[in-house]
Amino acid sequence: MNLQNFKKSYAQLVVGQQWTRGMLAMTILALLIAVFALVNKTERVVLQPVTLTDEAWIEEGRASESYKTGWGAYLGMLMGNITPNKLGFIKERLEPLLAPEIYGETMQAFEAQAQDLRDNRISLRFELRSADYEPATDKVFAYGYRYATGSGTKEEQRTERTYEFEIDVRKYTPEITHIDTYPGKPRTQKMLRMMDRSEDSE
C-alpha cells in the first residue's frame, strides 16, 4: 500500500517538475523578448518648442511636424535678423546644424553675404508672420517681412521674405539638409503650380 502511494506521489512529482520546467522556460523566453524590445526601443522625448505653443516630440531619427516647424521659425528669425556685429554669433549657431553635404556651399554663401553687409553697413530685421510645414515635401517655410537699413539712412525698406528649410533628425539632433531664401511668399507645391499656370497663360 505504501509502495503504491510512493509511486503515485513520485509520478505526480515528476509531472509537477516537468510543468515547472515548462513554465520556467516560458518565463525566460518572455523575459528575453521584453529585454530585446526594450533594448531596440527608440526613446521618444516630448518637448515644448520655444517658438510655438504646440507640443512636439523627437526620436533618434525623426521628429514631429511641430518640432520641425518650431526649428524653422527659429532659424528664419536667426538668419533674418542680421547686423554686422551679430554675424559671428549667427555663424556659430548655424554651423553645427548644417548637414555635411550643404555645409561648404552654405558657409560660402554666408561669408559672401556677410562681407556685403559689412562693406555697406547694412542691417536686416525679420518680422515672422507664419511658419508652416508641408508634409509632401518635408519643408518648413518661415515667412514674414524683412526690413533693411543701410549706412547713412534711417528709413527701412520692407520686403516680403521666405526662408525655406528641410530639417532631418540624427541622434536626437536637428540637421539642416536644405536652405533657401527668396523674396515673396512661400513656394509651396500649391504656389508653384499656380506660378506655372500663370506662366503658361502668358
Salt bridges, closest charged atoms under 4 A:
GLU59 OE2 - ARG44 NE 2.83
GLU59 OE1 - ARG62 NE 2.98
GLU92 OE1 - ARG93 NH1 3.60
GLU111 OE2 - LYS91 NZ 2.75
GLU127 OE2 - ARG129 NH1 3.08
ASP138 OD1 - LYS68 NZ 2.96
GLU156 OE1 - ARG125 NH2 2.85
GLU160 OE2 - LYS185 NZ 2.77
GLU164 OE2 - LYS139 NZ 3.21
GLU164 OE2 - HIS178 NE2 2.93
GLU175 OE1 - ARG170 NE 2.90
